[in-house]
């Protein structure tokens, strides 16, 4: 049984991926973390290995010591980019590691997106670094995380974070027209597809997952139907979004203290997402893992909103 390691596997998406691989039972799973403690091991139900993300040599040594053939990165969004680059370098230096999934989950970033969302340059840098390695790798694209709208009522390691639609407060600030399709996928379903992907003999450089697909206007209609009430709905124009401004949703003030960035920077990030939604960057039309693994039935937006809010 070959060994898979998940860097950041004690985190939000990381735990979902670790749980799914463990449940599939086809690989031994280890978690890489900056620190090891009994609580982290208990939470994941998986052995946690301490690793120095500042040293590619130290990473390569750990990968070889534990015979890790596949490395999956789920490092947090605010982890220094150099840590991911060191993981890539370490995996390439390792004599046993041959496969790598970088931390680019979500939208497929392009140079066009970088023009208005500078953070996308970071993920493009990861892919460029992988191109110069001998590793087999794939970038996972799953659209937007559905967990943000239904946690904690629906089990998830992520937290509620209203972007565009605030289901808890019956309010929506829709970017642009709201008629562009968006893909929404729950992290547990991402984990199941990732576990299945590990069994494929050959990887493409991009792997796509569709949990569900609909427009924001359709998303709001489902919320209203399930909750049996009309929402307050406003539309943020593209001009407003390009000024890095969004309508503040009722739950936003409680979010600001949770991020290591100022309120204005977080709102600008939400505006960047709004532009991506309206430009179709969160839609998926490519060949998907859903087609490769038809037995995996991801949960839909309606199913999870019903589970979270029908009562």
N, C-alpha and C positions, 0 to 999 in steps of 0.2 A: 504494500500500500504506500503510494508516494505521499510526500508531505507538502502541504500548502501553508504558507504563513500570511496572515493578514496584519499589515502595519496599521495601527490605529484601531485594532479590532475590539478594544474596550469602549470605543465611542459609539456614536449614534448609528450611522449606516454600517460601520464595522461590525457591531454586534449582530445586526440582522444578517449580514453575510456569513459571519462565523456560525451562527445558529443553523443557517440553511445548509452549509457544507457539512456540519456535524450530523444534521438530520438525514442527509443523503447517504452518509456512511461509506463513501467510496474513497475518502482521503483522510489522512491524519492531519489535524489542524493545529497550528500554533498561532499565538498572538504575539506580535512585536509591540513593545511599549517602552516609553522612556524610563519607567519605573515599574518594579514588580512589587505587588503586595497581595495578601491573601484575599482581600475584598475583590480585587479585579479578577482574580482567578475564579472566585466563587460566582461572580456575576456572569462571567462568560461560560463557565463550565469547561474551560479550556486552559491548557498550560500557557502562562504568560512569560515571555522571554524579554529580558532587559536588553535594549539596544541603544547605541550612541548614534543618533541621527546626524551628528555633526561630522562623522567620519565614515567615508565610503569603505575604507579598509576594515574598520571595525564591523561594519554591516556585512561585508563579504565574509569575514571570519565567522560571524554568527550563522550566516546562510550555509556555509560549508560544514560547520560543526553539527548543525541539526539536519543536514541533508535536505534542505528546502529546495524543491524543484520549481515551485511556482510561488511568486510573490504578488500579493494583491495590496494596493495602497488605498486606504480610506482615511488618510490623514485629514485633520480638520481644516476648514477653509482658511483659518487665520494662522496656521502653522507656516513658518518661513519656507519659501519656495526652495531654498537650498537643501532642505531636508529631503524633499522629493527627488531632487537631482542626485543627492548622495545615495538614496535608495536605488535609483537607476544605475548609477556607477557601481555600487556595491553588487547589485545583481549581475551586472555584466562581468565584473571581476571574478565572481564566484564560479568555481569549476563545476558546480552541481545545478545551479539555477539556470533554467532555460526559458521560462515563461514569466510574463509580467503584465499586470493590469494597473495602469496609472490612475492617479486621483483626478479624473476628469469627468466624473459622473454627472449626468444632467444633460445640458444642451450641447449640441455640436458647435464648438466655437470656430469662427473663421476670422480672417483678417478684416473683413467688413465689420464684424461685431466689435473687434478691438478698437475701431475708430470711435465708438461711443461707450464701450465698456472695457476700460483698460485692463481689468483683472483677467480678461480672456487671454491676454498675451502670456500670462503665467502658464495656463494649461497648454497653449500652443508650444511654449518652450519645452514642456515635458515631452510632447510628441516628437519635436525636433530632436531632442536628446536621444530618444529611443531609436530614431531612425539610424543613428550612427553606432548602434550596438549590434551584437549578434543574437539578441533576445528575440523570441517570438512574443508579440504583444498585441493587445487589442484595447481600444478605447471604448468604454461603455457609455452609451447614450440612452437615457431613460425618460427624457422629457423633464417634467417638474415633479417634485415629491408630493404625493397626495397626502402623506402623513401630516403635513403642515395644517391641514384643514379639519382633520378628524381626531388627532391626538388630544388628550389622552383617553378619550372615550373609546377609541379603537386602539388596541394594543400597538405600541410603537416605542422605540427608544428616542425618537425625536419629540420635539415640543410643538405645541400649537404656535403657528406664526402666520398671521393673516397677511397675504399679499394679494391684492386685487379684491378678494372677497373675504369678508369677516363674518363667517357663518354664525359665530356665537352672538354677534350683535346685529344681525340682519341688515348688513350694510355692504355695499360694493362700490368701488371706484374703478371702473373698467377702462383699460388703456385702449385708445383709438376707437375702432368700431365695435370691438368685442365679437367680431364674426370670423376671426381667423382660428383654425383648429389648433388646439394645444394638447399635447400628450401628458397624462398624469399617471404616475406609477407609485404604488406603495413600496416602501423599503423592503418589506418581507418578501414581496414578489420579485424585487430586484435580486434579493439574496437567492431565491430559488432558481432564477435563470442563471445567475452567476455559478451556482453549484453545478447546474447542467452543462454550462459552457466548458467547465473544466474537463468534461469527459470527451469533448470533441478532439479529433486527431489533428485538425488544422484550424487555426484561427485566422480570421480576416483582421485587418488593422482597425476596423470599426465594427462594433456589435450594437444592435439596436433592440430596445425593448419597448413594447406598448402595453401599458396597463389598461388604459382607456383613452379615448380621444374625443374631444368636443370643444366647442367655442366657449368663451367666458359667458356669453349671453345664455347659452344652454346650461352651463354650470349654475348660474344664478337661478334659473327657472327650476332646476332640480332642488336647490336649497329651499326655495319658496314652497314648492309642492310638499316636500318632506316635512318642513316645519309648519306648514299651514298658515303662513303669514307673508305679507308683501315686504320686500326689502326696500330700503332707501338706496337708489341706484343713481350714481353720477358717472360721467364719462370724462376722463382726462385726455385732452387732445395731445396729438403728437408734438405740437409746439410746446406745450407745457412740460411734457416728458423730456424733451430735448433741453429744456432749461433746468433739468434735474429736479423737477418738482412733481409731487404726487399729492392727491387728496389724502389727508391723514385719516386712517380708519380708527374706530373707537378703541381697538385693542393695541394700537401702536405705542401709546405712551408707556405701557407696561413692558414693551420690548426694549426700549432704548437702553435701560441700564444693563441689559444682558449681553450687549455687544461691546467689544473693545474699540469701538469707533464712535465719533460724535453722531448725534441725532441727524444732522444735515447730511453726513456721509452715508448713513443708512437709508435715508430717504432718496438720495441720489442713486443708490444701488437698486432700490425698488423701481425708480424711474427707468433705469437701464433695463431691468427685467421687462417693464412695460413695453419698451421699444422692441425688445426681442419677441415678446408675445405677438405684437401687431405685425412684425416683419416675418413671422412664421418660423422663427429660429427654434421654437419648442414643438414644432410639428415633426413627425417622422413619416417618410414615404418610402424608405429603403427596405430591403429585405431584413426581416427581424428574427430574433431568437424565438419569437412566438411560433413562427413557421417551422423552425427546426425542432422545436419541442412542443408539439400541439397538446400534449397531455398536461402541461402546466396552464392552468386557467387563472389568470390574474383577476383580482377583484376590481370591480368597476366603481366609478365615481358614485353612482346611485346606490350601490350596495353599501359602500362605506359611510356615505352620508346618512343612509337609513339606520345603520348600526349605531352611529354616533348621536343622531338627533331625532329619531322617530318618536322617542318617548316624550 
